[in-house]
Amino acid sequence: MVTIKDVARVSGLSTSTVSRVIRGESNVKASSRAKIQKVIADLGYRPNINAQALVSSKSNTLGVVVPMVSMPFFGALVCGAEEAINENQYKVLISNAYGSEQKEREAIESLLQHKCGAIVFHSARTSDQKLIELAEEIPGLVFINRFISKIAHRCVWLDNNQGAQEATRYLIDKGHKDIAVISREDMNPDARARLDGIRTAAANAGVPIQDDLIELAKVAEMDGGRDAVKKLLARGKKFTAIMTYNDHMAVGVVHELQAQGIKVPEEVSVIGFDDLLISRACFPSLTTMHYPVAEMASYAANLAMELAEEPIEAGRTHLFMPHLVERGSVADLNKVTEPA
């Protein structure tokens, strides 16, 4: 997708000058205007769908782009965003990107065509640089569950690293030294941050995570958790606890352990991440890290609507922290006594 930045680079003029030409403002030299208009034609830039051209005619519509709204995590995200618009004169348009970079770009373009002045974007595939370019073009664009330092004031994000460290310290405080980890094979930013946090906390406590106790699953779902724990058990390595990338994988782990006659948490403890409804429906109920996704989405929606009306100071940051929810899937090994 050709951006204002591309037009500015090729024309040798500033993005602000390009933006003024696109908006039809008169305070631009005729020679500069002609050069920009030629570059726009040469590059195939489409100002009719560009957010800057829609500012004056934007509708009171909030756009929300997620990988797949049918997934519980993203369903909670959308519900959180909808809560915010209930307090404003806004409607909401939801677009699924299905984990595809091309679909993400198409979703943004579609929302712009519908004159969405405010957009909350959960991007799973688009690069940081492309997101920065989009932020330069779209005043009311906010990124959720993504941190990019250059546009930190447009990011609503969770400290996954610190959350993973907290979960790891909790297990270690409960007497667990042999800890296994199940994460996702594609290692998205969340997965990398959580694995780094686990390694950091374990190393600081003097019980580093062994490489052969880390298993990466193809899918971050229950089946992925099941398959991963089978592989861990097949190695014959000792572990008393398993940390998982998310609650769905954790529930899959619990089911597979129980299917193999391994008691949870008496023989193996399991801890998840997200605190979705499934964590409470699991038996035993799942100890997990609470991810305030609905609160974050509501905050992001309000921020996007605010940005759509007027710029905010770049110094603002929007960091949320997870917290531990203790339930029944982790045993306290400090209280286990040897038989007489």
C-alpha positions in Angstrom: 0.0 0.0 0.0 1.5 3.3 -1.1 1.6 5.9 1.8 2.0 9.6 2.2 5.6 8.9 3.3 6.3 7.2 0.0 5.0 10.2 -1.9 7.0 12.6 0.3 10.2 10.5 -0.3 9.9 10.3 -4.0 8.9 14.0 -4.4 11.6 15.2 -2.0 9.1 17.2 -0.1 7.8 16.9 3.5 4.9 14.7 4.5 3.1 17.8 5.8 3.3 19.4 2.4 2.0 16.2 0.7 -0.8 16.1 3.2 -1.8 19.8 2.4 -1.9 19.0 -1.3 -4.1 15.9 -0.7 -6.5 18.0 1.4 -6.6 20.6 -1.3 -5.2 23.4 0.8 -4.0 26.5 -1.1 -0.9 27.3 0.9 1.4 25.2 -1.3 3.7 26.5 -4.1 2.4 25.6 -7.6 5.6 23.9 -8.5 5.5 21.7 -5.4 1.8 20.9 -5.9 2.5 19.8 -9.5 5.4 17.6 -8.4 3.4 15.9 -5.7 0.4 15.4 -8.0 2.7 13.7 -10.6 4.2 11.4 -7.9 0.7 10.5 -6.7 -0.2 9.5 -10.2 3.0 7.7 -10.9 2.9 5.7 -7.6 -0.8 5.0 -7.9 -1.5 6.6 -4.5 -5.2 6.6 -3.6 -6.0 9.7 -1.6 -9.7 9.0 -1.8 -9.3 6.3 0.9 -6.5 8.0 2.8 -7.4 9.0 6.4 -6.1 12.5 6.0 -8.6 13.1 3.2 -11.4 11.7 5.3 -10.8 13.8 8.4 -13.3 16.5 7.4 -16.0 13.9 6.5 -15.3 11.1 8.9 -18.3 9.3 10.5 -18.7 8.6 14.1 -17.7 5.0 13.6 -15.1 3.0 15.5 -13.3 0.3 13.5 -11.9 -2.7 15.3 -9.5 -5.1 13.5 -8.6 -8.4 15.1 -7.3 -11.8 13.8 -10.5 -13.6 14.4 -13.4 -12.4 16.6 -14.7 -16.0 17.1 -11.7 -16.7 19.4 -12.5 -16.0 23.0 -9.6 -13.6 23.6 -10.5 -11.4 20.6 -14.2 -11.7 21.4 -13.4 -10.2 24.8 -11.4 -7.5 23.1 -14.3 -6.5 20.8 -16.7 -6.5 23.8 -14.4 -4.1 25.6 -14.3 -1.7 22.7 -18.0 -1.8 22.4 -18.4 -0.8 26.0 -16.5 2.4 25.3 -18.7 3.4 22.4 -21.8 2.9 24.5 -20.8 6.1 26.3 -20.3 8.0 23.0 -22.3 8.7 19.8 -20.3 6.1 17.9 -21.1 2.9 16.0 -18.7 0.0 15.6 -17.4 -1.9 12.6 -15.5 -5.2 13.2 -13.1 -6.7 10.7 -11.4 -10.1 10.8 -7.9 -10.3 9.4 -7.4 -14.1 9.9 -3.7 -13.7 10.8 -2.8 -12.4 7.3 -0.7 -9.3 6.6 -2.6 -8.7 3.4 -6.0 -9.1 5.1 -4.9 -6.7 7.8 -4.1 -4.0 5.2 -7.4 -4.7 3.4 -9.3 -4.4 6.6 -7.8 -1.0 7.3 -8.5 0.2 3.8 -12.1 -1.0 4.1 -12.6 0.8 7.4 -11.2 4.0 5.9 -13.6 3.7 2.9 -16.4 3.5 5.5 -15.0 6.8 6.9 -13.9 5.4 10.3 -12.3 8.2 12.1 -11.1 6.0 15.0 -9.6 2.5 14.6 -8.4 0.0 17.2 -5.9 -2.4 15.4 -4.7 -5.7 16.8 -2.0 -6.5 14.3 -0.5 -10.0 14.2 1.5 -9.8 11.0 2.2 -6.2 9.9 5.8 -5.0 10.5 6.6 -2.2 12.9 7.7 0.1 10.1 4.4 -0.3 8.2 2.4 0.3 11.4 4.4 3.5 11.9 3.6 4.6 8.4 -0.1 3.9 9.0 0.0 5.9 12.2 1.4 8.9 10.3 -1.6 8.7 7.9 -4.4 7.9 10.3 -4.8 10.3 13.2 -7.3 8.1 15.1 -5.4 4.8 14.8 -4.5 3.0 18.0 -2.6 -0.3 18.3 -3.6 -2.8 21.0 -1.3 -5.6 22.3 1.6 -4.1 20.5 4.4 -1.8 21.6 6.4 0.3 19.1 8.7 2.8 20.8 8.5 5.4 18.0 4.7 5.6 18.4 4.4 4.5 22.0 1.6 7.1 22.6 -0.5 5.2 20.1 0.1 1.8 21.7 -2.0 0.1 24.4 0.0 -2.8 25.5 0.6 -5.4 28.2 4.0 -6.2 29.9 4.1 -9.8 29.0 7.7 -10.2 30.2 6.9 -9.0 33.7 3.8 -11.2 33.8 5.7 -14.3 32.9 8.3 -13.4 35.5 5.6 -13.1 38.2 4.2 -16.5 37.2 7.7 -18.1 37.3 8.5 -16.6 40.7 5.2 -17.9 42.0 6.0 -21.4 41.0 9.5 -21.2 42.4 8.1 -19.8 45.7 5.9 -22.9 45.8 9.0 -25.1 45.7 9.1 -25.9 42.0 12.7 -26.2 40.6 12.1 -28.5 37.6 9.8 -26.3 35.4 8.8 -27.2 31.8 7.5 -24.6 29.3 5.0 -25.0 26.5 4.7 -22.1 24.0 3.8 -21.6 20.4 6.0 -22.5 17.4 5.6 -19.2 15.5 6.9 -17.2 18.4 4.9 -14.0 18.0 6.0 -10.9 20.2 3.8 -12.1 23.1 5.4 -15.5 23.1 8.9 -14.2 22.9 8.3 -11.8 25.7 6.8 -14.5 27.9 9.5 -17.0 27.3 12.2 -14.3 27.9 10.4 -13.4 31.2 10.3 -17.1 32.3 14.0 -17.6 31.5 15.0 -14.3 33.3 13.0 -15.1 36.5 14.2 -18.7 36.6 17.9 -17.8 36.0 17.7 -15.0 38.7 16.4 -17.7 41.2 19.2 -20.1 40.3 17.0 -22.7 38.6 17.4 -22.0 34.9 15.0 -23.6 32.4 16.5 -26.5 30.6 16.3 -26.4 26.8 14.9 -29.9 26.6 12.0 -28.9 28.9 10.8 -26.3 26.4 8.3 -27.5 23.8 6.8 -25.4 21.0 3.4 -26.3 19.6 2.1 -25.7 16.1 -1.1 -24.2 17.4 -1.8 -22.2 20.5 -4.9 -24.1 21.3 -5.9 -27.1 23.4 -4.7 -29.6 20.8 -1.3 -27.8 20.8 -1.1 -28.2 24.5 -2.0 -31.9 24.4 0.6 -32.6 21.7 3.3 -30.6 23.4 3.0 -32.3 26.8 3.0 -35.8 25.1 6.4 -34.9 23.7 7.7 -33.6 27.0 6.6 -36.8 28.8 8.1 -39.0 26.0 11.6 -37.5 26.8 11.4 -38.9 30.3 12.8 -35.7 31.9 11.7 -34.8 35.4 9.4 -31.8 35.9 7.0 -30.8 38.6 5.3 -27.9 36.9 4.4 -26.7 33.4 4.1 -23.0 32.3 2.0 -22.5 29.2 1.7 -19.7 26.6 -2.1 -19.3 27.2 -5.1 -20.8 29.0 -6.3 -22.9 26.1 -2.9 -24.7 25.9 -2.9 -25.1 29.6 -6.3 -26.8 29.6 -5.1 -29.2 26.8 -2.1 -30.0 29.0 -4.3 -30.7 32.1 -6.6 -33.0 30.0 -3.7 -34.9 28.6 -1.9 -35.4 31.9 -5.1 -36.7 33.5 -5.7 -39.0 30.5 -2.3 -40.5 31.2 -3.1 -41.0 34.9 -1.0 -38.1 36.1 -2.7 -36.1 38.8 -2.9 -32.3 38.6 -1.6 -30.6 40.7 -0.4 -33.4 43.0 2.1 -34.7 40.5 2.4 -31.9 38.0 1.3 -28.3 38.4 0.0 -26.3 35.5 -0.2 -22.5 35.1 -1.8 -20.6 32.2 -1.9 -17.0 30.9 -4.9 -14.8 30.0 -7.6 -15.7 32.6 -10.3 -16.6 30.1 -13.6 -18.2 31.1 -12.1 -21.6 30.2 -9.6 -21.3 33.0 -12.5 -21.4 35.5 -14.3 -24.2 33.8 -11.3 -26.4 33.8 -10.9 -29.0 36.6 -9.0 -28.3 38.6 -9.6 -24.6 38.0 -6.6 -23.0 36.4 -4.1 -20.8 38.1 -3.2 -18.2 35.5 -2.1 -14.6 34.8 -5.0 -12.2 34.3 -4.8 -10.3 31.0 -7.1 -7.3 31.3 -8.0 -7.4 27.6 -11.5 -6.0 27.9 -10.3 -3.0 30.0 -7.4 -2.5 27.6 -9.8 -2.5 24.6 -12.1 0.0 26.2 -9.2 2.2 27.0 -7.9 1.9 23.4 -11.3 2.7 21.9 -11.5 5.9 24.0 -8.0 6.8 23.0 -8.7 6.3 19.3 -11.8 8.4 19.5 -9.9 11.1 21.4 -7.1 11.0 18.8 -9.6 11.2 16.0 -10.8 14.6 17.4 -7.4 16.1 18.2 -3.7 15.1 18.7 -2.4 14.1 22.1 1.1 14.6 23.6 3.6 12.0 22.4 4.9 11.6 25.9 1.8 9.6 27.1 2.2 5.9 27.5 -0.5 3.2 27.9 1.0 0.2 29.7 -1.1 -2.4 31.5 0.1 -5.1 33.9 -1.2 -8.6 34.3 -1.6 -10.1 37.7 -1.7 -13.6 39.1 -5.0 -15.4 39.8 -4.5 -18.3 42.1 -6.8 -21.2 41.7 -6.3 -25.0 42.0 -3.8 -26.2 39.5 -0.6 -25.5 41.3 0.7 -27.5 44.3 2.8 -26.1 47.1 5.7 -28.4 47.3 6.9 -26.7 50.5 4.0 -28.3 52.3 4.6 -31.8 50.9 6.0 -34.0 53.6 7.9 -37.3 53.0 6.1 -40.4 54.3 7.3 -41.7 57.6 
